């Protein structure tokens, strides 16, 4: 069931925002696109921070905005948790004080996550007596997310929450966002221009270009659509939702099962039955017409060619169907011709590297 309906327009000198999409009641929907495409402007308009925007915003059946009916709910009355690059914590309050402030302002009947729960989820128990200037960038961002959750939002908006952090900081905070993804029972809109972040956190993607929604849909399908830019370039690849099927302690490997077969990865700490998302880049897949023999590559999957698209005069992107899941493989045009690749052809995908998403 879709809980969010957005249909907004905004005119500015040299820029026009015209965005329409729906999002479900649970999970993470990524607003993805290049810098300057209008992602943050759209998020601000959804939050009510762009009063010149016209159109419709509905969340869980409530009209936050409907220009035709002259409805415009101000930001402070929209049950929205907003986390941006700048955490905007109260500098004179401790971490606990920031969380308690949000709790007191939340309508009592709407409260779902109290400060103690939020602190546990984001592992803030040891930081509760500190003030913002005593925290690292990643710690401040975790506090900002916790404060947003305590405010009893119907919708959580994350505006590039990791962009101000260095690589180490981003890697430290990503697991907390993944934990919230699995725990929260509310919709999240995430603005990002990082395909790595989107592949790791999102369930759905809204692709924005020049202020307009070019396409939207389930993440796995969006990443594998050869008519979209997400399926091209160095970071092109696919995501698979898998289940841990076995552990091999002798070789320190873990087997992952999905409808298209099994994948072996480096030993994973989660138990058998746990769900794991993996990302496989197009550059890490090669194609063979016959089952490889005596090869060091552990992961070889029967597949069928679904579609081909030229990436450059020298390279071709191939979409593969593997048991109903989509994978992408980048091969040279010479290799594509030598193998006679064409839609419907049975092949074998050799997966050289699998990354946890």
C-alpha positions as a Markdown table, in Angstrom:
| # | Residue | x | y | z |
|---|---|---|---|---|
| 1 | Unk | 0.0 | 0.0 | 0.0 |
| 2 | Unk | 1.3 | 3.4 | -0.9 |
| 3 | Unk | 1.5 | 5.8 | 2.0 |
| 4 | Unk | 3.1 | 8.8 | 0.2 |
| 5 | Unk | 1.8 | 10.6 | -2.8 |
| 6 | Unk | 3.9 | 13.5 | -4.1 |
| 7 | Unk | 2.9 | 15.7 | -7.1 |
| 8 | Unk | 4.8 | 19.0 | -6.8 |
| 9 | Unk | 5.9 | 21.9 | -9.1 |
| 10 | Unk | 8.2 | 24.8 | -8.3 |
| 11 | Unk | 9.5 | 27.5 | -10.6 |
| 12 | Unk | 12.8 | 29.3 | -10.1 |
| 13 | Unk | 14.9 | 31.3 | -12.4 |
| 14 | Unk | 16.7 | 28.8 | -14.6 |
| 15 | Unk | 15.2 | 25.8 | -12.9 |
| 16 | Unk | 11.8 | 24.0 | -12.8 |
| 17 | Unk | 10.9 | 21.2 | -10.4 |
| 18 | Unk | 8.1 | 19.0 | -11.6 |
| 19 | Unk | 8.0 | 15.7 | -9.6 |
| 20 | Unk | 5.4 | 13.1 | -9.2 |
| 21 | Unk | 5.8 | 9.7 | -7.5 |
| 22 | Unk | 4.3 | 7.4 | -4.9 |
| 23 | Unk | 6.1 | 5.5 | -2.1 |
| 24 | Unk | 5.1 | 2.6 | 0.2 |
| 25 | Unk | 4.2 | 2.7 | 3.8 |
| 26 | Unk | 7.4 | 1.0 | 4.9 |
| 27 | Unk | 11.0 | 0.9 | 3.8 |
| 28 | Unk | 13.5 | 3.3 | 2.2 |
| 29 | Unk | 12.8 | 5.1 | -1.0 |
| 30 | Unk | 15.9 | 6.8 | -2.5 |
| 31 | Unk | 15.7 | 10.1 | -4.4 |
| 32 | Unk | 18.7 | 9.6 | -6.6 |
| 33 | Unk | 20.3 | 11.8 | -9.2 |
| 34 | Unk | 23.3 | 14.0 | -9.9 |
| 35 | Unk | 24.1 | 17.2 | -8.0 |
| 36 | Unk | 21.8 | 20.0 | -8.9 |
| 37 | Unk | 19.0 | 17.8 | -10.1 |
| 38 | Unk | 16.5 | 19.0 | -7.5 |
| 39 | Unk | 16.6 | 16.2 | -4.9 |
| 40 | Unk | 17.1 | 18.4 | -1.9 |
| 41 | Unk | 14.6 | 21.0 | -3.2 |
| 42 | Unk | 12.0 | 18.3 | -3.6 |
| 43 | Unk | 12.7 | 16.9 | -0.1 |
| 44 | Unk | 12.3 | 20.4 | 1.4 |
| 45 | Unk | 9.1 | 20.9 | -0.5 |
| 46 | Unk | 7.7 | 17.7 | 1.0 |
| 47 | Unk | 8.6 | 19.0 | 4.4 |
| 48 | Unk | 6.8 | 22.2 | 3.8 |
| 49 | Unk | 10.0 | 24.3 | 3.6 |
| 50 | Unk | 9.3 | 25.5 | 0.1 |
| 51 | Unk | 6.0 | 27.5 | 0.4 |
| 52 | Unk | 6.2 | 28.5 | -3.3 |
| 53 | Unk | 5.9 | 24.8 | -4.4 |
| 54 | Unk | 2.4 | 24.0 | -5.7 |
| 55 | Unk | 0.7 | 20.6 | -5.9 |
| 56 | Unk | -0.1 | 17.7 | -3.6 |
| 57 | Unk | 1.6 | 16.0 | -0.7 |
| 58 | Unk | -0.3 | 13.2 | 1.1 |
| 59 | Unk | 1.1 | 11.0 | 3.8 |
| 60 | Unk | -0.8 | 8.1 | 5.3 |
| 61 | Unk | -4.1 | 9.5 | 4.0 |
| 62 | Unk | -3.5 | 13.0 | 5.4 |
| 63 | Unk | -3.3 | 16.0 | 3.0 |
| 64 | Unk | -0.2 | 18.0 | 4.0 |
| 65 | Unk | -0.6 | 20.0 | 0.9 |
| 66 | Unk | -3.3 | 20.3 | -1.8 |
| 67 | Unk | -3.0 | 23.6 | -3.7 |
| 68 | Unk | -6.3 | 23.0 | -5.6 |
| 69 | Unk | -8.1 | 22.8 | -2.2 |
| 70 | Unk | -6.0 | 25.6 | -0.7 |
| 71 | Unk | -4.5 | 23.2 | 1.9 |
| 72 | Unk | -1.0 | 23.9 | 3.2 |
| 73 | Unk | 0.0 | 22.4 | 6.5 |
| 74 | Unk | 3.0 | 24.3 | 7.9 |
| 75 | Unk | 6.2 | 22.5 | 8.6 |
| 76 | Unk | 5.9 | 22.4 | 12.4 |
| 77 | Unk | 2.5 | 20.7 | 12.1 |
| 78 | Unk | 3.7 | 18.0 | 9.6 |
| 79 | Unk | 4.8 | 14.9 | 11.5 |
| 80 | Unk | 8.1 | 14.7 | 9.7 |
| 81 | Unk | 11.5 | 13.9 | 11.0 |
| 82 | Unk | 14.1 | 15.8 | 8.9 |
| 83 | Unk | 17.8 | 15.0 | 9.1 |
| 84 | Unk | 20.2 | 17.0 | 6.8 |
| 85 | Unk | 23.9 | 17.2 | 6.3 |
| 86 | Unk | 24.0 | 19.8 | 9.1 |
| 87 | Unk | 22.7 | 18.1 | 12.3 |
| 88 | Unk | 21.4 | 21.3 | 13.9 |
| 89 | Unk | 21.6 | 19.9 | 17.4 |
| 90 | Unk | 21.0 | 22.3 | 20.3 |
| 91 | Unk | 24.6 | 23.1 | 21.3 |
| 92 | Unk | 23.6 | 24.0 | 24.9 |
| 93 | Unk | 21.9 | 20.7 | 25.6 |
| 94 | Unk | 23.4 | 17.2 | 26.1 |
| 95 | Unk | 22.6 | 14.3 | 23.9 |
| 96 | Unk | 20.0 | 13.3 | 26.4 |
| 97 | Unk | 18.7 | 16.8 | 26.5 |
| 98 | Unk | 18.3 | 16.9 | 22.7 |
| 99 | Unk | 16.4 | 13.6 | 22.7 |
| 100 | Unk | 14.2 | 14.7 | 25.7 |
| 101 | Unk | 13.3 | 17.9 | 23.9 |
| 102 | Unk | 12.0 | 16.0 | 20.9 |
| 103 | Unk | 10.1 | 13.6 | 23.1 |
| 104 | Unk | 8.3 | 16.5 | 25.0 |
| 105 | Unk | 7.3 | 18.1 | 21.8 |
| 106 | Unk | 5.8 | 14.9 | 20.2 |
| 107 | Unk | 2.1 | 14.5 | 20.6 |
| 108 | Unk | 1.6 | 11.9 | 23.4 |
| 109 | Unk | -0.7 | 9.7 | 21.4 |
| 110 | Unk | 1.7 | 9.7 | 18.4 |
| 111 | Unk | 4.8 | 8.6 | 20.4 |
| 112 | Unk | 6.3 | 5.3 | 19.3 |
| 113 | Unk | 10.1 | 5.5 | 20.0 |
| 114 | Unk | 11.2 | 6.9 | 23.4 |
| 115 | Unk | 14.6 | 8.4 | 24.0 |
| 116 | Unk | 15.9 | 5.2 | 25.6 |
| 117 | Unk | 14.9 | 3.0 | 22.6 |
| 118 | Unk | 16.4 | 5.5 | 20.2 |
| 119 | Unk | 19.6 | 5.6 | 22.2 |
| 120 | Unk | 19.9 | 1.8 | 22.2 |
| 121 | Unk | 19.2 | 1.5 | 18.5 |
| 122 | Unk | 21.9 | 4.0 | 17.6 |
| 123 | Unk | 24.2 | 3.0 | 20.4 |
| 124 | Unk | 24.3 | 6.3 | 22.1 |
| 125 | Unk | 24.1 | 5.2 | 25.7 |
| 126 | Unk | 27.7 | 6.1 | 26.4 |
| 127 | Unk | 27.2 | 9.6 | 24.9 |
| 128 | Unk | 24.1 | 10.8 | 26.7 |
| 129 | Unk | 25.9 | 13.3 | 29.0 |
| 130 | Unk | 28.0 | 14.8 | 26.2 |
| 131 | Unk | 27.3 | 18.0 | 24.3 |
| 132 | Unk | 27.4 | 18.2 | 20.5 |
| 133 | Unk | 30.9 | 19.8 | 20.4 |
| 134 | Unk | 32.2 | 16.8 | 22.2 |
| 135 | Unk | 31.0 | 14.4 | 19.5 |
| 136 | Unk | 32.5 | 13.3 | 16.2 |
| 137 | Unk | 30.6 | 14.0 | 13.0 |
| 138 | Unk | 29.3 | 10.5 | 12.8 |
| 139 | Unk | 28.1 | 10.6 | 16.4 |
| 140 | Unk | 26.3 | 13.9 | 15.9 |
| 141 | Unk | 24.6 | 12.4 | 12.9 |
| 142 | Unk | 23.4 | 9.4 | 14.9 |
| 143 | Unk | 22.1 | 11.8 | 17.6 |
| 144 | Unk | 20.2 | 13.8 | 14.9 |
| 145 | Unk | 18.6 | 10.6 | 13.5 |
| 146 | Unk | 17.7 | 9.5 | 17.0 |
| 147 | Unk | 16.1 | 12.9 | 17.8 |
| 148 | Unk | 14.1 | 12.7 | 14.5 |
| 149 | Unk | 12.8 | 9.3 | 15.5 |
| 150 | Unk | 11.8 | 10.4 | 19.0 |
| 151 | Unk | 9.8 | 13.3 | 17.5 |
| 152 | Unk | 7.1 | 10.7 | 16.4 |
| 153 | Unk | 7.3 | 11.2 | 12.6 |
| 154 | Unk | 4.9 | 9.7 | 10.1 |
| 155 | Unk | 7.7 | 10.3 | 7.5 |
| 156 | Unk | 11.5 | 10.3 | 8.0 |
| 157 | Unk | 13.5 | 12.5 | 5.5 |
| 158 | Unk | 17.2 | 12.0 | 5.3 |
| 159 | Unk | 19.0 | 14.6 | 3.1 |
| 160 | Unk | 22.4 | 13.2 | 2.2 |
| 161 | Unk | 23.1 | 12.4 | 5.9 |
| 162 | Unk | 26.5 | 10.9 | 5.2 |
| 163 | Unk | 27.9 | 13.5 | 2.7 |
| 164 | Unk | 29.6 | 15.6 | 5.3 |
| 165 | Unk | 31.5 | 12.6 | 6.7 |
| 166 | Unk | 34.8 | 11.1 | 5.6 |
| 167 | Unk | 34.9 | 7.6 | 4.3 |
| 168 | Unk | 35.6 | 6.1 | 7.7 |
| 169 | Unk | 32.7 | 8.0 | 9.2 |
| 170 | Unk | 30.4 | 6.9 | 6.5 |
| 171 | Unk | 31.4 | 3.2 | 7.0 |
| 172 | Unk | 30.8 | 3.5 | 10.7 |
| 173 | Unk | 27.3 | 5.0 | 10.4 |
| 174 | Unk | 25.9 | 2.9 | 7.5 |
| 175 | Unk | 25.3 | -0.2 | 9.8 |
| 176 | Unk | 23.1 | 2.0 | 12.0 |
| 177 | Unk | 21.0 | 3.1 | 9.0 |
| 178 | Unk | 20.7 | -0.5 | 7.9 |
| 179 | Unk | 19.5 | -1.4 | 11.4 |
| 180 | Unk | 16.8 | 1.3 | 11.2 |
| 181 | Unk | 15.8 | 0.0 | 7.8 |
| 182 | Unk | 15.1 | -3.4 | 9.2 |
| 183 | Unk | 13.4 | -2.1 | 12.4 |
| 184 | Unk | 11.3 | 0.9 | 11.6 |
| 185 | Unk | 7.7 | 0.7 | 10.6 |
| 186 | Unk | 7.5 | 4.0 | 8.8 |
| 187 | Unk | 8.4 | 5.3 | 5.3 |
| 188 | Unk | 11.8 | 6.9 | 4.8 |
| 189 | Unk | 12.8 | 9.2 | 1.9 |
| 190 | Unk | 16.6 | 9.2 | 1.4 |
| 191 | Unk | 18.3 | 11.8 | -0.8 |
| 192 | Unk | 21.7 | 10.6 | -2.1 |
| 193 | Unk | 23.9 | 10.9 | -5.2 |
| 194 | Unk | 25.9 | 7.9 | -4.1 |
| 195 | Unk | 24.9 | 4.7 | -5.8 |
| 196 | Unk | 26.8 | 2.7 | -3.1 |
| 197 | Unk | 24.6 | 4.2 | -0.4 |
| 198 | Unk | 21.4 | 3.7 | -2.4 |
| 199 | Unk | 22.3 | 0.0 | -3.2 |
| 200 | Unk | 22.9 | -0.6 | 0.5 |
| 201 | Unk | 20.0 | 1.1 | 2.1 |
| 202 | Unk | 17.1 | 1.5 | -0.3 |
| 203 | Unk | 14.1 | -0.7 | -1.4 |
| 204 | Unk | 12.9 | 1.7 | -4.1 |
| 205 | Unk | 14.5 | 4.4 | -6.2 |
| 206 | Unk | 13.1 | 7.6 | -7.7 |
| 207 | Unk | 15.5 | 8.8 | -10.4 |
| 208 | Unk | 15.6 | 12.6 | -10.7 |
| 209 | Unk | 17.1 | 14.5 | -13.6 |
| 210 | Unk | 16.8 | 18.2 | -14.2 |
| 211 | Unk | 14.0 | 18.6 | -11.7 |
| 212 | Unk | 11.9 | 15.8 | -13.2 |
| 213 | Unk | 11.3 | 12.2 | -12.2 |
| 214 | Unk | 12.7 | 10.1 | -15.1 |
| 215 | Unk | 11.7 | 6.8 | -13.6 |
| 216 | Unk | 10.8 | 5.1 | -10.3 |
| 217 | Unk | 10.4 | 1.6 | -9.1 |
| 218 | Unk | 11.9 | -1.3 | -7.1 |
| 219 | Unk | 15.6 | -0.8 | -6.6 |
| 220 | Unk | 16.8 | -4.1 | -8.2 |
| 221 | Unk | 14.8 | -3.4 | -11.4 |
| 222 | Unk | 15.9 | 0.3 | -11.6 |
| 223 | Unk | 19.6 | -0.6 | -11.3 |
| 224 | Unk | 19.3 | -3.2 | -14.1 |
| 225 | Unk | 17.3 | -1.1 | -16.6 |
| 226 | Unk | 19.7 | -0.5 | -19.6 |
| 227 | Unk | 17.7 | 2.6 | -20.6 |
| 228 | Unk | 18.7 | 4.4 | -17.4 |
| 229 | Unk | 22.1 | 5.9 | -16.4 |
| 230 | Unk | 22.2 | 3.8 | -13.2 |
| 231 | Unk | 23.0 | 0.7 | -15.4 |
| 232 | Unk | 26.0 | 2.4 | -17.0 |
| 233 | Unk | 29.4 | 3.7 | -15.8 |
| 234 | Unk | 32.0 | 2.3 | -13.4 |
| 235 | Unk | 29.5 | 1.7 | -10.5 |
| 236 | Unk | 26.9 | -0.1 | -12.6 |
| 237 | Unk | 25.7 | -3.3 | -11.1 |
| 238 | Unk | 22.9 | -5.3 | -9.6 |
| 239 | Unk | 21.7 | -6.1 | -6.1 |
| 240 | Unk | 20.4 | -9.5 | -4.9 |
| 241 | Unk | 18.5 | -10.2 | -1.8 |
| 242 | Unk | 19.8 | -13.6 | -0.5 |
| 243 | Unk | 19.5 | -15.9 | 2.5 |
| 244 | Unk | 22.4 | -17.4 | 4.3 |
| 245 | Unk | 22.2 | -21.1 | 3.5 |
| 246 | Unk | 25.5 | -22.5 | 4.9 |
| 247 | Unk | 28.8 | -21.8 | 6.6 |
| 248 | Unk | 32.0 | -23.5 | 5.7 |
| 249 | Unk | 34.3 | -23.1 | 8.7 |
| 250 | Unk | 37.2 | -24.9 | 7.1 |
| 251 | Unk | 37.5 | -22.4 | 4.2 |
| 252 | Unk | 36.0 | -19.4 | 6.1 |
| 253 | Unk | 33.2 | -19.1 | 3.5 |
| 254 | Unk | 29.4 | -18.5 | 3.7 |
| 255 | Unk | 26.9 | -19.8 | 1.1 |
| 256 | Unk | 24.1 | -17.5 | 0.1 |
| 257 | Unk | 20.9 | -18.8 | -1.6 |
| 258 | Unk | 18.6 | -16.9 | -4.0 |
| 259 | Unk | 16.2 | -18.1 | -6.7 |
| 260 | Unk | 19.0 | -18.1 | -9.3 |
| 261 | Unk | 21.4 | -20.4 | -7.4 |
| 262 | Unk | 24.0 | -19.9 | -4.7 |
| 263 | Unk | 26.9 | -17.6 | -4.1 |
| 264 | Unk | 30.0 | -18.1 | -1.9 |
| 265 | Unk | 31.3 | -15.1 | 0.0 |
| 266 | Unk | 33.9 | -14.5 | 2.7 |
| 267 | Unk | 32.6 | -15.8 | 6.1 |
| 268 | Unk | 29.7 | -13.8 | 7.3 |
| 269 | Unk | 28.8 | -13.5 | 11.1 |
| 270 | Unk | 25.0 | -13.8 | 10.7 |
| 271 | Unk | 23.3 | -17.1 | 11.3 |
| 272 | Unk | 21.8 | -19.5 | 8.8 |
| 273 | Unk | 18.5 | -18.1 | 7.6 |
| 274 | Unk | 19.5 | -14.5 | 7.9 |
| 275 | Unk | 18.8 | -12.2 | 5.0 |
| 276 | Unk | 21.8 | -10.6 | 3.3 |
| 277 | Unk | 21.8 | -8.1 | 0.4 |
| 278 | Unk | 24.7 | -8.3 | -2.0 |
| 279 | Unk | 25.9 | -6.1 | -4.8 |
| 280 | Unk | 27.6 | -7.4 | -7.9 |
| 281 | Unk | 29.2 | -4.9 | -10.2 |
| 282 | Unk | 29.0 | -5.3 | -13.9 |
| 283 | Unk | 32.8 | -5.1 | -14.2 |
| 284 | Unk | 33.1 | -8.2 | -12.0 |
| 285 | Unk | 31.1 | -10.6 | -14.2 |
| 286 | Unk | 32.3 | -12.4 | -17.2 |
| 287 | Unk | 30.3 | -14.5 | -19.6 |
| 288 | Unk | 30.9 | -18.1 | -20.9 |
| 289 | Unk | 29.0 | -20.2 | -23.3 |
| 290 | Unk | 30.0 | -23.5 | -21.6 |
| 291 | Unk | 30.3 | -24.4 | -18.0 |
| 292 | Unk | 33.9 | -23.4 | -16.9 |
| 293 | Unk | 36.2 | -26.2 | -15.8 |
| 294 | Unk | 39.2 | -26.0 | -13.5 |
| 295 | Unk | 38.7 | -22.4 | -12.6 |
| 296 | Unk | 39.5 | -20.4 | -9.5 |
| 297 | Unk | 36.1 | -18.5 | -9.7 |
| 298 | Unk | 33.8 | -20.0 | -7.1 |
| 299 | Unk | 30.5 | -18.5 | -8.4 |
| 300 | Unk | 29.3 | -19.6 | -11.8 |
| 301 | Unk | 25.6 | -19.2 | -12.4 |
| 302 | Unk | 23.4 | -20.4 | -15.3 |
| 303 | Unk | 21.8 | -17.4 | -17.0 |
| 304 | Unk | 20.0 | -16.2 | -20.0 |
| 305 | Unk | 20.8 | -13.0 | -22.0 |
| 306 | Unk | 17.9 | -10.6 | -21.7 |
| 307 | Unk | 19.1 | -7.5 | -23.4 |
| 308 | Unk | 22.2 | -5.8 | -24.7 |
| 309 | Unk | 23.1 | -2.1 | -25.0 |
| 310 | Unk | 26.2 | -0.4 | -26.4 |
| 311 | Unk | 28.1 | 1.5 | -23.7 |
| 312 | Unk | 30.8 | 2.8 | -26.0 |
| 313 | Unk | 32.4 | 1.9 | -29.3 |
| 314 | Unk | 34.4 | -0.7 | -27.4 |
| 315 | Unk | 32.1 | -2.0 | -24.7 |
| 316 | Unk | 28.6 | -3.6 | -24.4 |
| 317 | Unk | 26.4 | -3.9 | -21.3 |
| 318 | Unk | 24.6 | -7.2 | -21.0 |
| 319 | Unk | 21.5 | -7.8 | -18.9 |
| 320 | Unk | 21.3 | -11.3 | -17.6 |
| 321 | Unk | 18.3 | -13.2 | -16.2 |
| 322 | Unk | 19.4 | -15.5 | -13.4 |
| 323 | Unk | 16.4 | -17.4 | -12.0 |
| 324 | Unk | 14.3 | -14.3 | -12.3 |
| 325 | Unk | 16.9 | -12.0 | -10.8 |
| 326 | Unk | 18.8 | -9.5 | -13.0 |
| 327 | Unk | 22.5 | -9.2 | -13.2 |
| 328 | Unk | 24.6 | -6.9 | -15.4 |
| 329 | Unk | 27.9 | -7.8 | -17.2 |
| 330 | Unk | 30.2 | -5.4 | -19.0 |
| 331 | Unk | 32.0 | -7.1 | -21.9 |
| 332 | Unk | 34.0 | -5.8 | -24.8 |
| 333 | Unk | 32.2 | -5.5 | -28.2 |
| 334 | Unk | 34.7 | -7.9 | -29.6 |
| 335 | Unk | 33.8 | -10.5 | -26.9 |
| 336 | Unk | 30.1 | -10.0 | -27.5 |
| 337 | Unk | 30.6 | -10.6 | -31.2 |
| 338 | Unk | 32.8 | -13.6 | -30.7 |
| 339 | Unk | 30.3 | -15.2 | -28.4 |
| 340 | Unk | 27.4 | -14.2 | -30.6 |
| 341 | Unk | 25.5 | -12.8 | -27.7 |
| 342 | Unk | 21.8 | -12.2 | -28.3 |
| 343 | Unk | 18.6 | -12.1 | -26.2 |
| 344 | Unk | 17.3 | -15.5 | -25.2 |
| 345 | Unk | 20.8 | -17.1 | -25.3 |
| 346 | Unk | 21.8 | -19.5 | -22.5 |
| 347 | Unk | 25.1 | -18.6 | -21.0 |
| 348 | Unk | 27.0 | -18.9 | -17.7 |
| 349 | Unk | 27.8 | -15.8 | -15.6 |
| 350 | Unk | 31.2 | -16.0 | -13.8 |
| 351 | Unk | 31.1 | -13.8 | -10.8 |
| 352 | Unk | 34.5 | -12.7 | -9.8 |
| 353 | Unk | 33.6 | -10.6 | -6.8 |
| 354 | Unk | 30.6 | -10.2 | -4.5 |
| 355 | Unk | 30.2 | -7.2 | -2.2 |
| 356 | Unk | 27.9 | -7.0 | 0.8 |
| 357 | Unk | 25.5 | -4.1 | 0.3 |
